[in-house]
Amino acid sequence: MEFDLSGMRKQRGKYYRSARRRSRLRDYLSAALFLAVIAGIAAFLGARNEEQASGMAVIADGDTIEINGSRIRLEGIDSPEFGQLCQLAGREVDCGRMARNHLRNLVDRSHVTCNGWLYDKYDRLLATCSANGIDLNQRMVEDGWAVSYGGYEAEELLARENNRGLWQGEFMRPGDWRREQGTLTADETEHSRDLFDRMIKWVSNWFSG
């Protein structure tokens, strides 16, 4: 019995080419479906209105303020807690109080405007706030009185390299300090949610233009 090897090779070549085309088609369809789902999520999120709080602010601590009775958390940063001690200029100081005072000086009794659309589990609006033309979130990290907390990593690096604020001496990151105080579980949950919400917000902004 004679076999037509050339014919078999041709048939096999056609089969492999067809299989590759089917595989590419499946990949294209999967990618299109994924993008459609993401676009749908982004459209849903984009329909949610951004909230704005504006007015005179009460400075609660280095990353929390209150405007007209509404508590607002400065998104993407984390400042020392009241009672958290740091070593600055060779002495032990309450760096949480110093961080609060620095934010108070930045605001300088001026009108504060905050924009955001997410809330944490403590019902605080997660927002970017400004006063006197200053981005308060960014400036607190740049000046070294807060650390990055899901944002502002470049600003933290700049503060560290220039020994600003907390970086002049020795301190424990607020999250680590809370771990020692036995309160990290709540904060870790909040931080994870912050990161997830920031990711969703980024996707929404990317698709909306």
C-alpha positions as YAML, in Angstrom:
chain: A
units: angstrom
residues:
- id: 1
  name: MET
  ca: [0.00, 0.00, 0.00]
- id: 2
  name: GLU
  ca: [1.37, 3.39, -0.95]
- id: 3
  name: PHE
  ca: [0.82, 6.50, 1.08]
- id: 4
  name: ASP
  ca: [0.63, 9.97, -0.32]
- id: 5
  name: LEU
  ca: [2.98, 11.65, 2.19]
- id: 6
  name: SER
  ca: [2.84, 15.04, 0.49]
- id: 7
  name: GLY
  ca: [-0.95, 14.99, 0.63]
- id: 8
  name: MET
  ca: [-0.87, 14.05, 4.32]
- id: 9
  name: ARG
  ca: [1.54, 16.89, 5.05]
- id: 10
  name: LYS
  ca: [-0.73, 19.34, 3.27]
- id: 11
  name: GLN
  ca: [-3.76, 18.11, 5.20]
- id: 12
  name: ARG
  ca: [-1.85, 18.32, 8.47]
- id: 13
  name: GLY
  ca: [-0.68, 21.85, 7.62]
- id: 14
  name: LYS
  ca: [-4.25, 22.92, 6.89]
- id: 15
  name: TYR
  ca: [-5.40, 21.42, 10.20]
- id: 16
  name: TYR
  ca: [-2.75, 23.27, 12.24]
- id: 17
  name: ARG
  ca: [-3.43, 26.57, 10.46]
- id: 18
  name: SER
  ca: [-7.14, 26.15, 11.08]
- id: 19
  name: ALA
  ca: [-6.50, 25.35, 14.76]
- id: 20
  name: ARG
  ca: [-4.32, 28.45, 15.14]
- id: 21
  name: ARG
  ca: [-7.02, 30.61, 13.56]
- id: 22
  name: ARG
  ca: [-9.63, 29.19, 15.93]
- id: 23
  name: SER
  ca: [-7.34, 29.81, 18.90]
- id: 24
  name: ARG
  ca: [-6.72, 33.42, 17.85]
- id: 25
  name: LEU
  ca: [-10.44, 33.93, 17.35]
- id: 26
  name: ARG
  ca: [-11.14, 32.64, 20.86]
- id: 27
  name: ASP
  ca: [-8.48, 35.00, 22.25]
- id: 28
  name: TYR
  ca: [-9.98, 37.98, 20.40]
- id: 29
  name: LEU
  ca: [-13.50, 37.14, 21.60]
- id: 30
  name: SER
  ca: [-12.30, 36.70, 25.19]
- id: 31
  name: ALA
  ca: [-10.47, 40.02, 25.08]
- id: 32
  name: ALA
  ca: [-13.51, 41.76, 23.57]
- id: 33
  name: LEU
  ca: [-15.78, 40.29, 26.26]
- id: 34
  name: PHE
  ca: [-13.38, 41.34, 29.02]
- id: 35
  name: LEU
  ca: [-13.19, 44.91, 27.69]
- id: 36
  name: ALA
  ca: [-16.97, 45.04, 27.37]
- id: 37
  name: VAL
  ca: [-17.37, 44.01, 31.01]
- id: 38
  name: ILE
  ca: [-14.79, 46.57, 32.16]
- id: 39
  name: ALA
  ca: [-16.45, 49.27, 30.06]
- id: 40
  name: GLY
  ca: [-19.80, 48.38, 31.62]
- id: 41
  name: ILE
  ca: [-18.37, 48.67, 35.11]
- id: 42
  name: ALA
  ca: [-16.71, 51.96, 34.24]
- id: 43
  name: ALA
  ca: [-19.96, 53.32, 32.79]
- id: 44
  name: PHE
  ca: [-21.82, 52.34, 35.95]
- id: 45
  name: LEU
  ca: [-19.20, 53.92, 38.19]
- id: 46
  name: GLY
  ca: [-18.97, 57.00, 36.01]
- id: 47
  name: ALA
  ca: [-22.66, 57.59, 36.61]
- id: 48
  name: ARG
  ca: [-21.96, 58.08, 40.29]
- id: 49
  name: ASN
  ca: [-21.63, 61.76, 41.09]
- id: 50
  name: GLU
  ca: [-18.48, 63.06, 42.68]
- id: 51
  name: GLU
  ca: [-19.18, 64.78, 45.96]
- id: 52
  name: GLN
  ca: [-17.68, 68.05, 47.06]
- id: 53
  name: ALA
  ca: [-17.35, 69.45, 50.56]
- id: 54
  name: SER
  ca: [-16.36, 73.05, 50.91]
- id: 55
  name: GLY
  ca: [-15.97, 75.48, 53.78]
- id: 56
  name: MET
  ca: [-13.98, 76.14, 56.92]
- id: 57
  name: ALA
  ca: [-12.32, 73.00, 58.21]
- id: 58
  name: VAL
  ca: [-11.75, 71.62, 61.68]
- id: 59
  name: ILE
  ca: [-8.45, 69.72, 61.67]
- id: 60
  name: ALA
  ca: [-8.95, 66.47, 63.57]
- id: 61
  name: ASP
  ca: [-5.51, 64.99, 62.88]
- id: 62
  name: GLY
  ca: [-2.90, 64.83, 60.13]
- id: 63
  name: ASP
  ca: [-5.17, 63.07, 57.64]
- id: 64
  name: THR
  ca: [-8.71, 63.79, 58.83]
- id: 65
  name: ILE
  ca: [-10.70, 67.01, 58.75]
- id: 66
  name: GLU
  ca: [-14.31, 68.03, 59.27]
- id: 67
  name: ILE
  ca: [-16.28, 70.45, 57.10]
- id: 68
  name: ASN
  ca: [-19.82, 71.45, 58.01]
- id: 69
  name: GLY
  ca: [-20.16, 68.39, 60.23]
- id: 70
  name: SER
  ca: [-18.91, 65.95, 57.57]
- id: 71
  name: ARG
  ca: [-15.76, 63.99, 58.39]
- id: 72
  name: ILE
  ca: [-13.29, 63.68, 55.52]
- id: 73
  name: ARG
  ca: [-10.27, 61.41, 55.21]
- id: 74
  name: LEU
  ca: [-7.42, 62.68, 53.02]
- id: 75
  name: GLU
  ca: [-7.20, 59.89, 50.47]
- id: 76
  name: GLY
  ca: [-3.93, 58.08, 49.79]
- id: 77
  name: ILE
  ca: [-2.01, 59.24, 52.86]
- id: 78
  name: ASP
  ca: [-1.52, 58.11, 56.46]
- id: 79
  name: SER
  ca: [-0.28, 60.37, 59.24]
- id: 80
  name: PRO
  ca: [0.86, 59.48, 62.77]
- id: 81
  name: GLU
  ca: [-1.79, 58.92, 65.42]
- id: 82
  name: PHE
  ca: [-2.19, 61.08, 68.51]
- id: 83
  name: GLY
  ca: [0.03, 59.65, 71.22]
- id: 84
  name: GLN
  ca: [2.43, 58.10, 68.72]
- id: 85
  name: LEU
  ca: [5.95, 59.03, 69.79]
- id: 86
  name: CYS
  ca: [8.86, 59.71, 67.45]
- id: 87
  name: GLN
  ca: [12.48, 60.70, 67.87]
- id: 88
  name: LEU
  ca: [13.12, 64.14, 66.40]
- id: 89
  name: ALA
  ca: [16.15, 66.37, 67.12]
- id: 90
  name: GLY
  ca: [17.29, 63.96, 69.79]
- id: 91
  name: ARG
  ca: [14.08, 64.05, 71.81]
- id: 92
  name: GLU
  ca: [10.86, 62.12, 72.01]
- id: 93
  name: VAL
  ca: [7.83, 63.99, 70.68]
- id: 94
  name: ASP
  ca: [4.17, 63.33, 69.94]
- id: 95
  name: CYS
  ca: [4.47, 63.19, 66.15]
- id: 96
  name: GLY
  ca: [0.72, 62.71, 65.72]
- id: 97
  name: ARG
  ca: [0.11, 66.10, 67.30]
- id: 98
  name: MET
  ca: [2.90, 67.65, 65.21]
- id: 99
  name: ALA
  ca: [1.37, 66.25, 62.01]
- id: 100
  name: ARG
  ca: [-2.02, 67.72, 62.97]
- id: 101
  name: ASN
  ca: [-0.39, 71.09, 63.63]
- id: 102
  name: HIS
  ca: [1.37, 71.01, 60.26]
- id: 103
  name: LEU
  ca: [-1.90, 70.38, 58.42]
- id: 104
  name: ARG
  ca: [-3.49, 73.17, 60.44]
- id: 105
  name: ASN
  ca: [-0.70, 75.54, 59.37]
- id: 106
  name: LEU
  ca: [-1.15, 74.58, 55.71]
- id: 107
  name: VAL
  ca: [-4.86, 75.33, 55.89]
- id: 108
  name: ASP
  ca: [-4.22, 78.53, 57.86]
- id: 109
  name: ARG
  ca: [-7.92, 79.15, 58.55]
- id: 110
  name: SER
  ca: [-8.63, 79.26, 54.84]
- id: 111
  name: HIS
  ca: [-11.50, 77.88, 52.82]
- id: 112
  name: VAL
  ca: [-10.97, 74.16, 52.11]
- id: 113
  name: THR
  ca: [-12.42, 72.28, 49.14]
- id: 114
  name: CYS
  ca: [-12.51, 68.47, 49.04]
- id: 115
  name: ASN
  ca: [-13.58, 66.24, 46.16]
- id: 116
  name: GLY
  ca: [-14.28, 62.51, 46.29]
- id: 117
  name: TRP
  ca: [-17.00, 59.91, 45.80]
- id: 118
  name: LEU
  ca: [-15.96, 56.99, 47.99]
- id: 119
  name: TYR
  ca: [-16.59, 56.46, 51.68]
- id: 120
  name: ASP
  ca: [-14.65, 54.34, 54.14]
- id: 121
  name: LYS
  ca: [-16.30, 52.09, 56.70]
- id: 122
  name: TYR
  ca: [-16.22, 54.93, 59.22]
- id: 123
  name: ASP
  ca: [-18.47, 56.93, 56.86]
- id: 124
  name: ARG
  ca: [-15.70, 59.40, 56.04]
- id: 125
  name: LEU
  ca: [-15.52, 60.79, 52.52]
- id: 126
  name: LEU
  ca: [-12.21, 59.77, 50.92]
- id: 127
  name: ALA
  ca: [-11.15, 62.92, 49.16]
- id: 128
  name: THR
  ca: [-8.43, 65.10, 47.73]
- id: 129
  name: CYS
  ca: [-8.49, 68.44, 49.51]
- id: 130
  name: SER
  ca: [-7.00, 71.82, 48.73]
- id: 131
  name: ALA
  ca: [-6.59, 75.18, 50.46]
- id: 132
  name: ASN
  ca: [-4.66, 78.29, 49.47]
- id: 133
  name: GLY
  ca: [-3.93, 76.63, 46.12]
- id: 134
  name: ILE
  ca: [-2.20, 73.74, 47.93]
- id: 135
  name: ASP
  ca: [-3.01, 70.07, 47.38]
- id: 136
  name: LEU
  ca: [-3.15, 69.10, 51.06]
- id: 137
  name: ASN
  ca: [-2.83, 65.35, 50.49]
- id: 138
  name: GLN
  ca: [0.27, 65.75, 48.35]
- id: 139
  name: ARG
  ca: [1.83, 68.45, 50.52]
- id: 140
  name: MET
  ca: [1.49, 66.48, 53.77]
- id: 141
  name: VAL
  ca: [3.50, 63.63, 52.23]
- id: 142
  name: GLU
  ca: [5.98, 65.96, 50.49]
- id: 143
  name: ASP
  ca: [6.64, 67.78, 53.76]
- id: 144
  name: GLY
  ca: [7.18, 64.48, 55.55]
- id: 145
  name: TRP
  ca: [4.28, 64.63, 57.99]
- id: 146
  name: ALA
  ca: [2.37, 61.76, 56.39]
- id: 147
  name: VAL
  ca: [3.39, 58.62, 54.53]
- id: 148
  name: SER
  ca: [1.97, 57.13, 51.36]
- id: 149
  name: TYR
  ca: [-1.09, 54.96, 51.93]
- id: 150
  name: GLY
  ca: [-2.09, 53.75, 48.50]
- id: 151
  name: GLY
  ca: [-0.83, 56.90, 46.78]
- id: 152
  name: TYR
  ca: [1.90, 59.56, 46.73]
- id: 153
  name: GLU
  ca: [4.84, 57.15, 46.72]
- id: 154
  name: ALA
  ca: [7.02, 59.61, 44.75]
- id: 155
  name: GLU
  ca: [6.28, 62.38, 47.25]
- id: 156
  name: GLU
  ca: [7.26, 60.10, 50.13]
- id: 157
  name: LEU
  ca: [10.56, 59.26, 48.43]
- id: 158
  name: LEU
  ca: [11.26, 62.97, 47.97]
- id: 159
  name: ALA
  ca: [10.56, 63.71, 51.63]
- id: 160
  name: ARG
  ca: [12.75, 60.82, 52.76]
- id: 161
  name: GLU
  ca: [15.68, 61.84, 50.54]
- id: 162
  name: ASN
  ca: [15.51, 65.41, 51.85]
- id: 163
  name: ASN
  ca: [15.00, 64.49, 55.54]
- id: 164
  name: ARG
  ca: [11.75, 66.39, 55.82]
- id: 165
  name: GLY
  ca: [9.31, 66.19, 58.69]
- id: 166
  name: LEU
  ca: [9.22, 62.74, 60.27]
- id: 167
  name: TRP
  ca: [12.19, 61.72, 58.13]
- id: 168
  name: GLN
  ca: [14.47, 64.03, 60.15]
- id: 169
  name: GLY
  ca: [14.58, 61.44, 62.89]
- id: 170
  name: GLU
  ca: [13.23, 58.00, 63.71]
- id: 171
  name: PHE
  ca: [9.60, 56.99, 63.62]
- id: 172
  name: MET
  ca: [7.37, 54.00, 63.12]
- id: 173
  name: ARG
  ca: [5.00, 53.99, 60.19]
- id: 174
  name: PRO
  ca: [1.47, 54.63, 61.48]
- id: 175
  name: GLY
  ca: [0.27, 51.20, 60.33]
- id: 176
  name: ASP
  ca: [3.11, 49.49, 62.20]
- id: 177
  name: TRP
  ca: [2.37, 51.57, 65.29]
- id: 178
  name: ARG
  ca: [-1.28, 50.55, 65.14]
- id: 179
  name: ARG
  ca: [-0.17, 46.94, 64.90]
- id: 180
  name: GLU
  ca: [1.66, 47.32, 68.21]
- id: 181
  name: GLN
  ca: [-1.40, 48.95, 69.75]
- id: 182
  name: GLY
  ca: [-3.60, 46.06, 68.61]
- id: 183
  name: THR
  ca: [-5.73, 48.18, 66.27]
- id: 184
  name: LEU
  ca: [-4.25, 47.17, 62.93]
- id: 185
  name: THR
  ca: [-7.00, 44.77, 61.88]
- id: 186
  name: ALA
  ca: [-9.49, 47.58, 61.33]
- id: 187
  name: ASP
  ca: [-6.96, 49.73, 59.58]
- id: 188
  name: GLU
  ca: [-5.74, 46.90, 57.37]
- id: 189
  name: THR
  ca: [-9.31, 46.25, 56.27]
- id: 190
  name: GLU
  ca: [-9.78, 49.91, 55.54]
- id: 191
  name: HIS
  ca: [-6.51, 50.15, 53.64]
- id: 192
  name: SER
  ca: [-7.36, 47.12, 51.48]
- id: 193
  name: ARG
  ca: [-10.68, 48.70, 50.66]
- id: 194
  name: ASP
  ca: [-8.97, 52.01, 49.87]
- id: 195
  name: LEU
  ca: [-6.67, 50.25, 47.40]
- id: 196
  name: PHE
  ca: [-9.57, 48.39, 45.75]
- id: 197
  name: ASP
  ca: [-11.63, 51.56, 45.50]
- id: 198
  name: ARG
  ca: [-8.68, 53.47, 44.04]
- id: 199
  name: MET
  ca: [-8.22, 50.75, 41.41]
- id: 200
  name: ILE
  ca: [-11.91, 50.91, 40.45]
- id: 201
  name: LYS
  ca: [-11.73, 54.70, 40.35]
- id: 202
  name: TRP
  ca: [-8.69, 54.53, 38.05]
- id: 203
  name: VAL
  ca: [-10.51, 52.18, 35.68]
- id: 204
  name: SER
  ca: [-13.51, 54.49, 35.65]
- id: 205
  name: ASN
  ca: [-11.39, 57.56, 34.95]
- id: 206
  name: TRP
  ca: [-9.43, 55.75, 32.21]
- id: 207
  name: PHE
  ca: [-12.55, 54.77, 30.31]
- id: 208
  name: SER
  ca: [-14.24, 58.14, 30.81]
- id: 209
  name: GLY
  ca: [-11.40, 59.90, 29.13]
...
